[in-house]
Amino acid sequence: MLNDTNTQMPLFSFFNQSTEQQSNPQIVGRGVRLQASYSKLPLSQRIIMPFMLVFFSIMVVAVISFAFWFTSRMEHQIKNSVASGAAVILQELQTEKQDLGSWVQLIAERNDVRTILQQKDTQALLKILVSHKTNLGLDLIKVVNQNGGVVLDLRD
């Protein structure tokens, strides 16, 4: 079915025109305005188009609203999850700190360790601390004196 291009233009021809042609009807030439194209549509399509426009507008708003609600809900759940995970990790660190503090106090209160420290025998101290370092799974043991000077530094 061939149509004369001057008598009937498809709806998309409006969008192929420059903005200057769209705004100035004298320059339009062979194109037609959107309103003229709409009035040439069959009655059933002219009735359905406003309803479809409203329906799709509502759908777009609904999808955007749902996406916003979903992302905010997920963000809230992730924040709660991270906060509870951080609380568990903090509790574990506090427990580990207390355990290590107890071990340090037990080792420091041993008479043989006190005697070794007074005699400044680093080899004997090294033998005692290496076994504790292995048992506790530590990466570093540093023994300091009361003035803050390093007596022994064991690193992996």
C-alpha positions as CSV (number, residue, x, y, z in Angstrom):
1,M,0.0,0.0,0.0
2,L,1.7,3.2,-1.2
3,N,0.7,6.5,0.2
4,D,1.5,9.9,-1.1
5,T,4.0,11.4,1.4
6,N,2.4,14.8,1.3
7,T,-1.1,13.5,2.3
8,Q,-0.3,11.2,5.2
9,M,2.9,11.1,7.3
10,P,3.6,8.5,9.9
11,L,3.7,9.5,13.6
12,F,7.5,9.1,13.8
13,S,8.1,11.7,11.1
14,F,7.5,14.4,13.8
15,F,10.5,13.2,15.7
16,N,12.7,13.2,12.7
17,Q,12.3,16.9,12.2
18,S,14.6,19.5,13.6
19,T,13.4,21.6,16.5
20,E,13.3,24.6,14.2
21,Q,10.9,22.8,11.9
22,Q,8.8,21.6,14.8
23,S,8.5,25.1,16.3
24,N,7.8,27.0,13.0
25,P,4.9,25.6,11.0
26,Q,5.9,27.5,7.8
27,I,9.2,25.6,7.7
28,V,7.7,22.2,8.4
29,G,7.4,21.4,4.7
30,R,6.2,17.9,4.2
31,G,6.0,17.0,7.9
32,V,2.8,17.1,10.0
33,R,2.3,18.2,13.5
34,L,1.7,15.7,16.3
35,Q,-1.8,16.9,16.9
36,A,-2.7,16.4,13.2
37,S,-1.2,12.9,13.3
38,Y,-3.1,12.0,16.4
39,S,-6.4,13.2,14.9
40,K,-5.8,10.9,11.9
41,L,-5.6,7.8,14.1
42,P,-8.6,5.5,14.3
43,L,-11.1,6.2,17.0
44,S,-10.2,3.1,19.0
45,Q,-6.5,4.1,19.2
46,R,-7.4,7.7,20.1
47,I,-9.5,6.4,23.0
48,I,-6.9,3.9,24.3
49,M,-3.9,6.2,24.1
50,P,-4.7,8.5,27.1
51,F,-5.5,5.4,29.2
52,M,-2.3,3.8,28.1
53,L,-0.4,7.0,28.9
54,V,-1.9,7.1,32.4
55,F,-1.4,3.4,33.0
56,F,2.3,3.5,31.9
57,S,2.8,6.7,34.0
58,I,1.4,5.0,37.1
59,M,3.5,1.9,36.3
60,V,6.7,4.0,36.1
61,V,5.9,5.7,39.4
62,A,5.1,2.4,41.0
63,V,8.4,0.8,39.7
64,I,10.4,3.7,40.9
65,S,8.7,3.7,44.3
66,F,9.2,0.0,44.7
67,A,12.9,0.3,43.7
68,F,13.4,3.1,46.2
69,W,11.6,1.1,49.0
70,F,13.5,-2.1,48.1
71,T,16.9,-0.4,48.1
72,S,16.2,1.5,51.4
73,R,15.0,-1.8,53.0
74,M,18.1,-3.7,51.8
75,E,20.4,-0.8,53.0
76,H,18.7,-1.0,56.4
77,Q,19.1,-4.8,56.6
78,I,22.8,-4.5,55.6
79,K,23.4,-1.8,58.2
80,N,21.8,-4.0,60.9
81,S,23.8,-7.0,59.7
82,V,27.1,-5.1,59.8
83,A,26.3,-3.6,63.2
84,S,25.5,-7.0,64.7
85,G,28.6,-8.5,63.0
86,A,30.7,-5.7,64.4
87,A,29.3,-6.3,67.9
88,V,30.2,-10.0,67.7
89,I,33.7,-9.2,66.5
90,L,34.2,-6.6,69.2
91,Q,33.1,-9.2,71.8
92,E,35.5,-11.7,70.4
93,L,38.3,-9.2,70.5
94,Q,37.5,-8.3,74.1
95,T,37.6,-12.0,75.0
96,E,40.9,-12.5,73.3
97,K,42.3,-9.5,75.0
98,Q,41.3,-10.8,78.4
99,D,42.7,-14.2,77.6
100,L,46.0,-12.8,76.5
101,G,46.1,-10.5,79.6
102,S,45.6,-13.5,81.8
103,W,48.4,-15.4,80.1
104,V,50.7,-12.4,80.4
105,Q,49.9,-12.1,84.1
106,L,50.5,-15.8,84.7
107,I,53.8,-15.8,82.9
108,A,55.0,-12.6,84.6
109,E,54.2,-13.9,88.0
110,R,56.2,-17.1,87.6
111,N,59.2,-17.1,89.9
112,D,61.5,-18.6,87.3
113,V,60.6,-15.8,84.8
114,R,61.3,-13.2,87.5
115,T,64.6,-14.7,88.3
116,I,65.5,-14.9,84.6
117,L,64.6,-11.2,84.1
118,Q,66.6,-10.1,87.1
119,Q,69.7,-12.1,85.8
120,K,69.0,-10.7,82.3
121,D,69.3,-14.1,80.8
122,T,67.6,-13.6,77.5
123,Q,68.3,-17.2,76.2
124,A,66.4,-18.8,79.1
125,L,63.6,-16.3,78.7
126,L,63.5,-17.0,75.0
127,K,63.1,-20.8,75.7
128,I,60.1,-20.1,78.0
129,L,58.4,-17.6,75.7
130,V,58.9,-19.5,72.5
131,S,56.8,-22.4,73.8
132,H,54.0,-20.0,75.0
133,K,54.2,-18.2,71.6
134,T,53.6,-21.5,69.8
135,N,50.9,-22.7,72.1
136,L,49.0,-19.4,71.9
137,G,49.5,-18.9,68.2
138,L,51.0,-15.5,68.6
139,D,52.9,-13.6,65.9
140,L,54.7,-11.2,68.3
141,I,55.9,-11.2,71.9
142,K,57.7,-8.2,73.2
143,V,59.1,-8.0,76.7
144,V,59.7,-4.5,78.1
145,N,61.1,-3.4,81.4
146,Q,59.6,-0.9,83.7
147,N,61.2,2.1,81.9
148,G,59.8,0.9,78.5
149,G,63.0,-0.4,77.2
150,V,62.8,-3.6,75.1
151,V,64.3,-6.6,76.8
152,L,63.2,-9.2,74.2
153,D,61.4,-9.0,70.8
154,L,60.1,-12.2,69.2
155,R,58.6,-11.9,65.8
156,D,57.8,-14.4,63.0
